[in-house]
Amino acid sequence: MKISPILPVYSPVNINFSYGKGIYLYDIDGKRYVDFHSGIAVSSLGHTNSRLISALKLQGEELWHISNTYNIPAANNFAEKLINNSFADTVFFSNSGSEAVECGLKIARVYQNGKGNKNRHRILTFHGAFHGRTFLTCAANDKQKFSELLSPCIDWCDNIEPNIESVKKAISSGIGVILIEPIQGQGGIKVMNEVFMKELRKLCDENDILLFFDCVQCGAGRTGKLFAYEHIGVEPDICALAKGIGGGFPLGACLATERAAKYMAVGMHGSTFGGNPLATSIGNVVLEELLSPGFLKNVEIRGESRQSKVCKRIKLPRLADCWGNIR
């Protein structure tokens, strides 16, 4: 049997979409679908958003790509917006969430080596985690998500239950960074306990371990906040962002504090396409829309309404209840 022209690592539904508008997709026969999938949490402003189209056309007619070895005003503006609305002091732009996570793990390794802690090369991750598809991010995932045919995985990650006692037992002189999703996506929409996250922050501070939040799926306004960690008042040292921040355009970002990134220097990391004028011009528009008056509040209101109806029907707690009384 002849192999598919596209490497058969997907199992696509046999529907051919011809165009989209807002929350809807239309197949070649004109049948309309509500796009709950959103390109796997990507289409944060829906399909054919007028502002995104305008940004794409305007920048596309001027300059698609230039090496980031030159100054790129759109990238600088986008980085400033992210910094002004987060914990971060610096940003690295990539093309995907996996790349953003890889960048953050590299920042963490450089930090520990820069401080002379060369033995602190291990990464603490959690059951149910999903951090990407590269070899390292696969190794950081819950091991059940790692195909045996890809073995052996990179042996830098310790995967444990997400509770503070397990973390205390797992911490050793070899742990340099703790990587966690504030809300697990592919792990089953599992919301990390508020008390646990605060204790995790305290433990990291006491042991000079960097705390790394993966907000690739739970960032870009999906919870009614720009970042899911804002609900619990716990800030990371590093944070990965992607998917919805590009509104459908390939775009990722790794945010970090000045302390975490202080040993990063020229040549330690890079990306051919990351942060180019086209991507960051679109990212600027997405971020402006997400932060526009009332946008995130509307996300929260609509989310609460839909969660109440759906969760009541299937007897599950609402997301807001999972966060406790933090709102």
N, C-alpha and C positions, 0 to 999 in steps of 0.2 A: 504494500500500500504506500503510495507516494505521500511524503510529508507535506503538511500545510505550508503554503507560501509564507505565512506568519508562524514563527516558532510556536508550537502548540502548548504554551504555558497558561493559556486562558481557556475558559469554556463559555464562549459568548452565547447570549440568547439570540435566537434567530429573528431579530427585528432590525430593519434598516431604517434609521431615522434620517430624514431629509433636512429638517430645520427645527429650531427651538425658539420660543418666545416666552420670556418671564419664567414661570415655574413649569411650563409645558414643553413637551417634545412631540413632534409630528412625524409619523412614518411616511414611507413613500406613497402610501394609499390615502394619506390625509388624516389617518386616525390619530386622535389626540391622547396623550398620556401625561399624568402628573409625574414630574421627575423627582421622586423621593430619593433616588440614588445620588443625584447631583454630581455625577462623575466621581464618586467616592469622596464626598464632602468637599468638593472643589468649587462648584458654581455658586459662590456666596452671594452674587448679585443677580442670579438667574441667567437666562440665555439672551443673547443679543441686547445687552444693556447699552443704552444709547451713549452714556458717558465713556464706557469702555471702548466702544466702536470708534468714537471720536478721538480718544487717546491713541488707539492703534493706528488710525489713519494719519493723524497729525505727525506722530513720531515716525511712522513707516515711510512717510514722504520726505523725511529729513535725514534720519540716520538710524538704521536698524541695529547695527552692531559696530562696536569698536572695542579694542582690547582694554581690559581694566588696568593695564599698565599706564593708561592715560586717565586724566580726570574726567569723570562723568557726572555732570550736574544733577541729572535725574536720580542717580544712585545716592548722591550726597543728600539730596532733599528727602528721599525715601528713608534713608538711615536716620536722619534727624527727626523725622516724624515718629519713627518707631521708638527711638531713644526717649523722646519727649513724652511718650505715652506708655512707658514700661519702666522696669527696674534697671535697664541696660545702659551701658556707656559706649558700647561699640557693637558693630554689626558686620557680619560676613554674608554676602549674597550667593546663593547656589541655585540649582535648577529643580530641586526636589527635597522632600522631607528626609529621605535617607541621607542625602548629601549634607543637609543641615545637621543631622544627628552625628554623622561622621566628623564634621568640623568641630562640634562641641566636645566630642570625645578626644579629638586631637588637642584642643585647647586644654582640657583637663590633664592629659598626659604631659604636655609641655609645662603646665603649672607645677606639677609635682616634681618633674625632673629639674625644673628651674630652681626649686627650693632645695634641691639635693636629695629628694625622696625617691631615688631611682627604683626602689623596691615597690613603690605604690603604683603599680601599673594595672591593678585589677578593677573591674567595673561591677558594681552591685546592681542587679536588675530584679524584676519581680514576676511571679507566676501570672500568666495571662497577658504579659507584655507583648507589644508589637512595635518595633522601631524602624523597620525597613526591610530592604531586599538585598543589600550588599552583603558580603561575607561577614563583616563585623556587625552590622545591624541585625543580620540573621542570628548571629551568635548571642546578641543581646535579647533577642525575642525569647518568649517561652519556648523551651526546647521541643514541645509538641508541634510547633509550627515549622520546625527545621527538618526537611526531608532527609532520610537516612542516606539517600544517594548523594547528598551534598557533604556528607561526613568525610573527614573530621572537621568540626567547626573550630573556629579560632578560640583557643582556650584562655580567654581573658575575662570571662564573665561568670559571676556567681548568681544564680537565679533562685530567689527565695520567696516565701509567703510575705505579703505586704502587711506586716505588723511590727511594732517597735521591738518586741522581744527577739524576733527572728533577726532583725537588723543588728541588734546589739551582739548577738551570738556570731553573726557573720563578719562583723567588722574586725579586721586584723590590720597589721602594719602594711598589708598589701593592697588595701582598698583605697583608691585615689578619688573616685567619683561615684555618686549614687544617681542612677538614671531612672526616672519614673514619669509615667503619664498621670497627671492629676485626675483625669478621667480616662480609663482604658476604653479604646474603641473596639478593636477586633477581639479584645478580651471579654466582651459582653456588656459594654457600657457600664463598667464598674467604677463607681465614684470613690476615690480614696477618702478615707475617714479624715475629718478636719483635725482631730486631736493627733492622729498619727502623723499627719503632714507637719504639724507644728513641732512635734517631738523629733521628727526627722531633721528639720531645720536646726534645732538646738544641738542634736547629736553631731551634725556636720560641722557646726561652728566650734564645738568643743574638741573635735578631732582633726581639724583642718582638712576636711573632706569637702570637695565641691558638690553642690546639689544641682542637678541637671534635670529640668522639666522638659519633657517632650510634649509640646502643645501643637503638634502637626495636625491632629484631628480635632482637638478640643480648643484650638485657638481661633483667631480671625472672627470673633463674635458669635461663635456657635452656641455659647451658653448665656448670652446676654451681656457678657463682658468681652473685652478684646482678648484677654487671656483668662483661661479657667482659674488660674491661681488667684486671681483678684477676688474671688468669692470667699477665700479663706484667709486672706491677709498674710500669706507666706510667699516670700520672694525667693527665686532661685539665684544661682550664680551664673547659670547658663540656661538658655531656652531655645529650642528648635521650633521654627514656625514654617509652614508651607501650605499646601492645598488651597484653602479658601482665600489666602492672602493674595493670590494671583488671579482669582476670579475665573479660572480656567486656563490661564497662561502659565506655562512651566516656571515656577518661582518658589524659592525657599530662602530662609534667612536663619542664621544662627546669631542670637543675641548673647552678650556677655557683659559682666561687670569689668571695670578697669582692673580690679584685683585679680580676677580669674584669667584675664588675657594679658597680664603684664609682661609675660615672657615671650609672647608671640612676636615674630619678627619677619622681615622680608624673606620670601622663599620658603617659609614653613608650610604654607598652604596656598591654594589658588584654584581658579576655575576659568576655563576659556570663555564660557558664555555667562557665567554668574554675574549679575549686576549690570548687564548691558543696557543701553538706552531704552530699547523696546520693552524689556521685561520690567524695568524699574519705573518707567513712565506709566505702565498699566498698574503696577503695584501702588504707586502714589494715588491713583484714582480710586482703587479699591479701598485703601486705608481711609481716604477722605470720606468716602461714602459710609464706611463702617462707623466713623467717628462723627458723622453729621448729626445734628440735634434730633433726638428721638429715635434714631435707628436701632441702637442696641436695646433701648427700653422696649421698643416694639417687638424685638426678638424675644425678650424675656416674657412679655405679656402673652404673645402667641404661643410660645413654648409651654408656659404654664397651663394655658387653656387646653392645648392638644394633649399634654401629658396627663392632665386630670381625666380627660375623656378616655384616652387609650389605656392608661394604667388602671382605671376603675374597671374597664371591661375585662382586662386580663389579670386583675388582682395583683398589680405591682405597685411599689411605692413611687411617688413622683420624684423627679430629680431634685426639686427644691427640698423635699423631706430628707433626702440623702445627705444634703449639705447641713442639716440641722437648722438651728435658728440664726444662721449667719447673715441672712439677707437684711 
